[in-house]
Amino acid sequence: MSISTLIPNATRIAHDLRLFGVHAGIEQRSAEALAASHHPLEYLRLVLEDEQTFRKERVSKMLSTRAKFRSDANLEEWDHTHERGLTKAQFRDVASLGFYKNRENLLIVGNTGTGKTHLAIALGKKFCAEGTGTQFFSVNLLFEECHAEKAAGRYLNSVRRMKRVQILILDDFGLRNYTHDEANVLMDFLEERYQKGSVILTSQVDPKGWSKLFEDPVIAEAITDRLTKPSRQLTLKGPSYRDKLKQKTG
């Protein structure tokens, strides 16, 4: 049977079996195999790798959409020429995602414009690329959503859903003081997730000052304890990176 007949039959079978990665690349892989005289097993390995890559990218895209990141950021875009008190060794360490493997939280602390949110989202994108479920929330919007869920009678379902999320990103924690109801919401989320996943949290306030954000010192201590034990902390310093970007565009 000629190659002109084999290719259409193979692509049809691949499509019927929902092997869309194989379907997309089989013609090119076949041409490469003929030109390089690949062993049949080498050809099979290549088309299976195409399918594996396709599925991984599809899952990554789906998880990124569900995560609802507020912007696009990648670890490769991190500008090491801008001094932020974060060494390349520290950056590589956190980019390896070891804190998640150790069931630790990651606390990213620093002044506005130092790249806290960028780093948090970039890490979240990497988790999605590796098939790890991630959810991004601005803390203030989280409380608004929970208020709406309570009004609709769906609050407990929201808490249980967050339990299943492996990486929870809480952005801009500590921009204001929180009410007793908001403290209880945060406690519910953290209690359900405690040592079952990791929290990536960005804040301009050092953890030592978190107790002042809540009315009740008891719940303040409980929230701080669940966020910091166990955890790793990165403290970003230096001038605002946004100012540097403005200078570049200017």
Secondary structure, DSSP 8 states (H G I E B T S, - for coil): --HHHHHHHHHHHHHHTT-HHHHHHHHHHHHHHHHHT--HHHHHHHHHHHHHHHHHHHHHHHHHHHHT-SS---GGG--TTS--S--HHHHHHHHTTHHHHTT-EEEEEE-TTSSHHHHHHHHHHHHHHTT--EEEEEHHHHHHHHHHHHHTT-HHHHHHHHHH-SEEEEEEETSS-B-HHHHHHHHHHHHHHTTTSEEEEEESS-GGGGGGGBS-HHHHHHHHHHHHTTEEEEEE-SS-HHHHHHHHH-
